[in-house]
């Protein structure tokens, strides 16, 4: 999660640490929440965006950072 946080540092993204880490970009209208699962050894990613291309771009950015 540190890589994701560093990636968005200085960008127009607000970061909130509550129930995982939530990243909100009000300019592009998307938000993402990344948190450890309470029941499985996984990270959970929840994401909303105004359209499918934006959702896919942000999803792919975050997953690439997590998988590094």
C-alpha positions, 0 to 999 in steps of 0.5 A, a space after each residue: 500500500 505504500 507504493 500506491 500512496 507514494 504514486 499518488 503523492 502530490 497528485 490531485 488525490 486525497 488520501 484517508 486512512 480509515 478502514 484501509 486506505 481510501 484514495 479520492 480524485 475529485 477532479 476525475 471523479 473516482 475513488 478507490 479503497 485498498 485494505 487487507 481482508 479480515 478473513 483471507 490473506 488478500 488485499 481488497 480493492 473497491 473502486 468507483 469511477 464515472 466511466 469504464 475506461 477511467 475505472 479500468 485505468 485506475 484499477 490497472 495502475 493500482 494493481 500494477 503497484 501492488 504486484 511490484 
